[in-house]
Amino acid sequence: MLTACEYDFIVPTPPIPAPPADDTISYSQDIQPFFNNKCVACHGGSTAPVLLTGQSFSALVPAYVIAKSPETSDLYIVCKPGGSMAAHTSAAELALIYRWIYKGAKND
């Protein structure tokens, strides 16, 4: 007697390439505006992490962000496909978050 198995194939998300050495990214100019536009409606005080201007960086680093390690940073993990915030994050925004973390997650 033969039986069949059903398989669901998981197609992995291709890795985002490392940004070039001369890449410039600013927390205040690039990352905080993303939070302001997409995140503060829910993460504006009652739901952690608080992502309001002036509070977001200290709420994220180091609790949710490991500098230079996007793949192990909770912020990146929840925003990438399959993550709980993926529906709210475009591919361009995800790449922005990746670049910022990869470049050292600086508060500039």
MODELLER restraints for C-alpha pairs under 7 A, 6 or more apart:
rsr = mdl.restraints
at = mdl.atoms
rsr.add(forms.Gaussian(group=physical.xy_distance, feature=features.Distance(at['CA:16:A'], at['CA:95:A']), mean=6.89, stdev=0.5))
rsr.add(forms.Gaussian(group=physical.xy_distance, feature=features.Distance(at['CA:19:A'], at['CA:99:A']), mean=6.17, stdev=0.5))
rsr.add(forms.Gaussian(group=physical.xy_distance, feature=features.Distance(at['CA:25:A'], at['CA:100:A']), mean=6.20, stdev=0.5))
rsr.add(forms.Gaussian(group=physical.xy_distance, feature=features.Distance(at['CA:26:A'], at['CA:108:A']), mean=5.57, stdev=0.5))
rsr.add(forms.Gaussian(group=physical.xy_distance, feature=features.Distance(at['CA:27:A'], at['CA:106:A']), mean=6.79, stdev=0.5))
rsr.add(forms.Gaussian(group=physical.xy_distance, feature=features.Distance(at['CA:27:A'], at['CA:107:A']), mean=5.62, stdev=0.5))
rsr.add(forms.Gaussian(group=physical.xy_distance, feature=features.Distance(at['CA:27:A'], at['CA:108:A']), mean=5.38, stdev=0.5))
rsr.add(forms.Gaussian(group=physical.xy_distance, feature=features.Distance(at['CA:28:A'], at['CA:108:A']), mean=6.10, stdev=0.5))
rsr.add(forms.Gaussian(group=physical.xy_distance, feature=features.Distance(at['CA:31:A'], at['CA:97:A']), mean=6.91, stdev=0.5))
rsr.add(forms.Gaussian(group=physical.xy_distance, feature=features.Distance(at['CA:32:A'], at['CA:53:A']), mean=6.72, stdev=0.5))
rsr.add(forms.Gaussian(group=physical.xy_distance, feature=features.Distance(at['CA:35:A'], at['CA:51:A']), mean=6.26, stdev=0.5))
rsr.add(forms.Gaussian(group=physical.xy_distance, feature=features.Distance(at['CA:38:A'], at['CA:88:A']), mean=6.82, stdev=0.5))
rsr.add(forms.Gaussian(group=physical.xy_distance, feature=features.Distance(at['CA:39:A'], at['CA:51:A']), mean=6.93, stdev=0.5))
rsr.add(forms.Gaussian(group=physical.xy_distance, feature=features.Distance(at['CA:40:A'], at['CA:51:A']), mean=5.81, stdev=0.5))
rsr.add(forms.Gaussian(group=physical.xy_distance, feature=features.Distance(at['CA:40:A'], at['CA:52:A']), mean=6.23, stdev=0.5))
rsr.add(forms.Gaussian(group=physical.xy_distance, feature=features.Distance(at['CA:43:A'], at['CA:49:A']), mean=6.15, stdev=0.5))
rsr.add(forms.Gaussian(group=physical.xy_distance, feature=features.Distance(at['CA:43:A'], at['CA:50:A']), mean=4.95, stdev=0.5))
rsr.add(forms.Gaussian(group=physical.xy_distance, feature=features.Distance(at['CA:43:A'], at['CA:51:A']), mean=5.56, stdev=0.5))
rsr.add(forms.Gaussian(group=physical.xy_distance, feature=features.Distance(at['CA:44:A'], at['CA:50:A']), mean=5.36, stdev=0.5))
rsr.add(forms.Gaussian(group=physical.xy_distance, feature=features.Distance(at['CA:44:A'], at['CA:51:A']), mean=5.94, stdev=0.5))
rsr.add(forms.Gaussian(group=physical.xy_distance, feature=features.Distance(at['CA:44:A'], at['CA:52:A']), mean=5.73, stdev=0.5))
rsr.add(forms.Gaussian(group=physical.xy_distance, feature=features.Distance(at['CA:49:A'], at['CA:59:A']), mean=5.65, stdev=0.5))
rsr.add(forms.Gaussian(group=physical.xy_distance, feature=features.Distance(at['CA:49:A'], at['CA:60:A']), mean=6.72, stdev=0.5))
rsr.add(forms.Gaussian(group=physical.xy_distance, feature=features.Distance(at['CA:50:A'], at['CA:56:A']), mean=5.75, stdev=0.5))
rsr.add(forms.Gaussian(group=physical.xy_distance, feature=features.Distance(at['CA:50:A'], at['CA:59:A']), mean=6.22, stdev=0.5))
rsr.add(forms.Gaussian(group=physical.xy_distance, feature=features.Distance(at['CA:57:A'], at['CA:107:A']), mean=6.79, stdev=0.5))
rsr.add(forms.Gaussian(group=physical.xy_distance, feature=features.Distance(at['CA:64:A'], at['CA:73:A']), mean=5.86, stdev=0.5))
rsr.add(forms.Gaussian(group=physical.xy_distance, feature=features.Distance(at['CA:64:A'], at['CA:74:A']), mean=4.90, stdev=0.5))
rsr.add(forms.Gaussian(group=physical.xy_distance, feature=features.Distance(at['CA:64:A'], at['CA:75:A']), mean=5.57, stdev=0.5))
rsr.add(forms.Gaussian(group=physical.xy_distance, feature=features.Distance(at['CA:65:A'], at['CA:73:A']), mean=4.62, stdev=0.5))
rsr.add(forms.Gaussian(group=physical.xy_distance, feature=features.Distance(at['CA:65:A'], at['CA:74:A']), mean=6.16, stdev=0.5))
rsr.add(forms.Gaussian(group=physical.xy_distance, feature=features.Distance(at['CA:65:A'], at['CA:75:A']), mean=6.09, stdev=0.5))
rsr.add(forms.Gaussian(group=physical.xy_distance, feature=features.Distance(at['CA:66:A'], at['CA:72:A']), mean=6.92, stdev=0.5))
rsr.add(forms.Gaussian(group=physical.xy_distance, feature=features.Distance(at['CA:66:A'], at['CA:73:A']), mean=5.24, stdev=0.5))
rsr.add(forms.Gaussian(group=physical.xy_distance, feature=features.Distance(at['CA:67:A'], at['CA:101:A']), mean=5.35, stdev=0.5))
rsr.add(forms.Gaussian(group=physical.xy_distance, feature=features.Distance(at['CA:67:A'], at['CA:102:A']), mean=6.58, stdev=0.5))
rsr.add(forms.Gaussian(group=physical.xy_distance, feature=features.Distance(at['CA:67:A'], at['CA:104:A']), mean=4.63, stdev=0.5))
rsr.add(forms.Gaussian(group=physical.xy_distance, feature=features.Distance(at['CA:67:A'], at['CA:105:A']), mean=5.06, stdev=0.5))
rsr.add(forms.Gaussian(group=physical.xy_distance, feature=features.Distance(at['CA:68:A'], at['CA:101:A']), mean=5.31, stdev=0.5))
rsr.add(forms.Gaussian(group=physical.xy_distance, feature=features.Distance(at['CA:68:A'], at['CA:102:A']), mean=4.02, stdev=0.5))
rsr.add(forms.Gaussian(group=physical.xy_distance, feature=features.Distance(at['CA:68:A'], at['CA:103:A']), mean=5.83, stdev=0.5))
rsr.add(forms.Gaussian(group=physical.xy_distance, feature=features.Distance(at['CA:68:A'], at['CA:104:A']), mean=4.75, stdev=0.5))
rsr.add(forms.Gaussian(group=physical.xy_distance, feature=features.Distance(at['CA:68:A'], at['CA:105:A']), mean=6.92, stdev=0.5))
rsr.add(forms.Gaussian(group=physical.xy_distance, feature=features.Distance(at['CA:69:A'], at['CA:101:A']), mean=6.43, stdev=0.5))
rsr.add(forms.Gaussian(group=physical.xy_distance, feature=features.Distance(at['CA:69:A'], at['CA:102:A']), mean=5.84, stdev=0.5))
rsr.add(forms.Gaussian(group=physical.xy_distance, feature=features.Distance(at['CA:70:A'], at['CA:76:A']), mean=5.89, stdev=0.5))
rsr.add(forms.Gaussian(group=physical.xy_distance, feature=features.Distance(at['CA:70:A'], at['CA:98:A']), mean=5.63, stdev=0.5))
rsr.add(forms.Gaussian(group=physical.xy_distance, feature=features.Distance(at['CA:70:A'], at['CA:101:A']), mean=5.49, stdev=0.5))
rsr.add(forms.Gaussian(group=physical.xy_distance, feature=features.Distance(at['CA:70:A'], at['CA:102:A']), mean=5.91, stdev=0.5))
rsr.add(forms.Gaussian(group=physical.xy_distance, feature=features.Distance(at['CA:71:A'], at['CA:77:A']), mean=6.72, stdev=0.5))
rsr.add(forms.Gaussian(group=physical.xy_distance, feature=features.Distance(at['CA:76:A'], at['CA:97:A']), mean=6.63, stdev=0.5))
rsr.add(forms.Gaussian(group=physical.xy_distance, feature=features.Distance(at['CA:76:A'], at['CA:98:A']), mean=6.61, stdev=0.5))
rsr.add(forms.Gaussian(group=physical.xy_distance, feature=features.Distance(at['CA:77:A'], at['CA:83:A']), mean=6.01, stdev=0.5))
rsr.add(forms.Gaussian(group=physical.xy_distance, feature=features.Distance(at['CA:78:A'], at['CA:84:A']), mean=5.16, stdev=0.5))
rsr.add(forms.Gaussian(group=physical.xy_distance, feature=features.Distance(at['CA:78:A'], at['CA:85:A']), mean=5.30, stdev=0.5))
rsr.add(forms.Gaussian(group=physical.xy_distance, feature=features.Distance(at['CA:78:A'], at['CA:86:A']), mean=6.55, stdev=0.5))
rsr.add(forms.Gaussian(group=physical.xy_distance, feature=features.Distance(at['CA:79:A'], at['CA:85:A']), mean=4.78, stdev=0.5))
rsr.add(forms.Gaussian(group=physical.xy_distance, feature=features.Distance(at['CA:79:A'], at['CA:86:A']), mean=4.50, stdev=0.5))
rsr.add(forms.Gaussian(group=physical.xy_distance, feature=features.Distance(at['CA:79:A'], at['CA:89:A']), mean=6.01, stdev=0.5))
rsr.add(forms.Gaussian(group=physical.xy_distance, feature=features.Distance(at['CA:79:A'], at['CA:94:A']), mean=6.53, stdev=0.5))
rsr.add(forms.Gaussian(group=physical.xy_distance, feature=features.Distance(at['CA:80:A'], at['CA:86:A']), mean=5.29, stdev=0.5))
rsr.add(forms.Gaussian(group=physical.xy_distance, feature=features.Distance(at['CA:80:A'], at['CA:94:A']), mean=6.49, stdev=0.5))
